[in-house]
Amino acid sequence: MTTVLPFDLPGRKRGENTRDGMWAVVALIGRTRKVANIYPTREAALTDCAWRRDQVRAYAHFLEQSLDPAPTYHIAPIHRAELPKGWKPMPALGVLHGRFV
């Protein structure tokens, strides 16, 4: 009879999330970079990124009058360990709620 033995990969702690290949929607304002949301597939991240860009375009006139610049969005691969403690998804226009900085 065959027995399957668990083993740990080097550099990983037991019980740590080993799911790779997550995609982040990243917001940029100047040099500040924030993870707006994460997705298991690139397609889902691209869809959310497009929606967020549309939201910024829709409120462009309003954002031009504010003192803060509008965020730009792109996607990037990310690992869960790269997320800051207490990270939560950010609204598309999170800069208006003071949640960007």
N, C-alpha and C positions, 0 to 999 in steps of 0.2 A: 504494500500500500504506500502511496506517495504522500509525503507530509510537506506542507508549505510552511516555511519558516520566515517570519518577518525580519526585515533588516532595516537599519537606518542608513540613509545616504549621508556621506560626509558633509559637514557644514549645516546640517538641518537638525533641529531638535525634534524629539519624538512628539507627535501630536501637532506639529506645526503644519499649517496649510501648505500642501505641496502642489497646489493647482497653479500651473504656469500658463502663460499665454493670455493673461487678462489685458484688457485695453482700457486706458484712461482717456477721458475727455478733459483736456487741460485748458485752463483760462490763464491768459497772460495780460497783465497791465504793467507796462514798463518792464522792469526786471523781475517783478513779482510773479511767481508761478504757483498756481493752486490747482489741485485735482478737483474738478467739478463733479465727476461721477466715474464709476468703473463699470465695465461690461465684460462678459465672458467671450464675446465675439467681436471681431473688427467691424462687421456690418452693423451691429447694434450701436457701437461707439460712433461710427460714421453718421448714422441716422440721428443720434442725439446731438452730435456736433453741428450738423446741418440745422437742426431745430434751434439750437442756441444762437447760431449765427443769424438765423431769420429773426429771432427775438430782438437781437441787438440792432439789426437793420430796421425793424418795425418801430423801434423807439429811438432811432438815431437822432432825430431833431431834439427830443427831450434830453438825451444824453449829452448832446453838444452844449446845452445850456448849463449842465451841471459842472461842478468844479473838478470832478474826477473823470479821467478818460474812460472810454468804453473798453470792456475786455475783448480780446480776440481769442478764438478757440481753435484748437487743433487736437489730434489724437496721438497717443504714444503708448507703446507697450509698458506695462508696469507689473510689479510683483506686490502682493499684499504687504510684505514687510516694508515696502517703501512708503506706505501711507502713514501719516502722523497719527499718534494716539488720539482717540476721540474724533477721528475724521468723520464727517457727515457730508452727504451730497449737497452741492451748492445750487441755488436757483440760477437760472440763466442770467438774470440781471441782479445777481447777488451783491454787486457793488452798491446798489441802491439801498440795501438793507444793512450796510456796514459789515457784511459777512466776508468780504474779500480779503481784507487786511487782517 
